[in-house]
Amino acid sequence: MGTFPSLTHVAVTVSDLGVSVPWYSELFGAEAVLDEDTGPFRHVVFALDGGMLFGLHGFPDRPWTTGYDPRRPGLDHVAFACGERAELEQWQGRLDELGVKHDGIVDAHYGSGLSFKDPDGVPLEFFAPPA
């Protein structure tokens, strides 16, 4: 066996594709490259830089009674790579343009992050390594 493989995609289950697909399209500045009904769920996929895919899954028969809870086992957050802190500042401006609430840039010894949430409350982040 060689080294551990890199990620190819992330898929997030959302409560309403009609809300989430346009929201992510605006965030990514791109349209989905795939939109298909697989039977049990609808799958909408965006192609990001570096060959990474970001998918949204919608289950039409799932009754949604609770929202995202970061204390429940499962996904904690998804972080998108930025080369440097200045890039985070550009993304902060873009989030402001889109009206997306965020926590501002937080600097730490291990890097800098800009946290925000999708329409279902799934935590997302732009992250840059320390300078």
N, C-alpha and C positions, 0 to 999 in steps of 0.2 A: 504493500500500500504506500502511496505517496503522501503528500501533505493533505490536510483536511480541505475539502473543496469550499469555494466561496459560495455565497448565496446567489441564487438565480432569480428568485421572486419572493414577494411577500403578498399574502392575500388577507384581506380584512373583511369580516362579515359586517354588513351595514343593515340598518333597519329599513331604509327607503332609498333604493337606487335612483329614483327620480330626483331626490335631493342630493345624494352623494356624488353621482356621476358628474353633474355640472360643477359642483364645488371642487372636486379634484381636477376636472378639466381646466378650471380657472387657475388653481394652484400650480399645476404642472405646465400650464400654457400649451396644452396639447390635447388632441382628441384621443379617445381610446383606439387601440389597434385591434381589439377583439371584443366582440359582444355576442355571447352565445348563451342559449338556454341548454343546460346540460341534463335537464330532467328534474332533479331535485332542487337545483338552484340556477340562477342566472349569474354568469361570470363576465365581468367587464375588466379589461386589462389595459394598462398604460405602459408604454415603453419609455424608460428613463435612460439618461446618459450612462454609459458604461455597460450596457446590455442588461441592466436590471429591469425586471418587470414588477409592476405594482398592480395587484388585482383587487377587485371589489366583488364580494359574493352577496347575493340577495336571495333569501329563502322566502318565497311567497306564502308558504303555509306555516311559518313560524310566528306564534303570537308573542310580541315583544311586550314584556311586562316590567322589565327593569333595564336601566341604562348601564353604561360601562362602569365597572368598579375596579380600580387599580389594586384593590386588596384581594380580589378573586384570582385564583391561580390562572395563568394564561399570559397573554401579551401584556407587557408593561408599557412599552412605547416603541415607535419606529423613528430612527434618526437618519437624516439625510446628510451626506458628507459635504462639507464646505472646505475649501483649501486654506482659508485664513479668516480671521475675525472680520476683516473688511467685507468679505462676502456675506457674513451674517448681517451686517448693517444694511446691505442691499436687500436681503430677504426681509428684514424688518420693515423696510420701506414698502416692499411689495405686499406684505401682509396688511400693512396699514391701508394701502390702496384698495385691497380687496375687502376691507372691513373685517378682517379676521383678528379676533382678540388674541393677544399673546402676553407673555410674562416679561418681555424685554430680554435683552442679552444678559446672561449670567456668566461671569468669568470665574474659573476655578483653576487650580494648579494643573489639572489634567486636560483642560481645554475650555472652550466657551460654547454655550448652548443658547438657543432661542426656541422656547417651548410654546406650543399652541395645540388646539384640539380640532378634530374634524366635527361634522354636524352631529355625530353620535357620541361625542366626548372622548373618542380614542386619542390618546396623547401622541403628538408628533413633535419632532424637533429637528432643527438645523444645528449641526455640530461641527466645530472647527477645532483642530488640535492646538495645543499651546504654541505660542510664538517662539 
